[in-house]
Amino acid sequence: MKLKAMSLFLGICLAASAAMAASVQTATIAGNQLTIKGRFALPIQSVSLGSSNLTLASSSTTQIVAKLSPIPTIRTYTRSVHDAAGISKTSVAVSEKILEGWVNSNGTIGSGAGFTVVRNSAGNYTVSWPAGTLYQCCGVLPVVLVRSTWGNSLGNIEYIYHYGNGSGTFTVDFGGVDTYFVFNMTQTY
């Protein structure tokens, strides 16, 4: 009898812990998807951002992916997850994406992160950034601002490419003169 009572008590404790409210660790937006990581009780009944109900792309006990259409504007939203255990709400901030750095005249990175630089020839450099750096599907593509750090040379941007996965590249030329320069790209939408 004691064994049955113990098993019943343990079963009730396990059921109670499984029914605890969702616990969110991170919420990120990449492209047109909101990815929420944490602990969730399946099935996920709904996900919303602000007043918009989102379409669920996938869900597990540790991750939820929901589609955003359109991508929300920059501000703070209430994110809500309704799972089998109840409703969990937190704030999610949508902000601009900024990529900036200082490049030494030999093509090495002086400061900044999330990009690579190649010195193609004297005064000619290619800056690249990986997938997911910028918003992939939507939004305004950022203008590249480049300026030498010694003198007033702005450099000539020969080309800039933005790829659908959020990666990209640009090449800047300083007329054959190796130059220290800074660049900035700020993507808002």
Helices and strands as residue ranges (DSSP letters): H 2-18, E 23-30, E 33-39, E 46-49, E 52-59, E 63-67, E 75-83, E 86-94, E 97-103, E 109-111, E 116-121, E 124-129, E 145-148, E 156-162, E 168-173, E 181-187
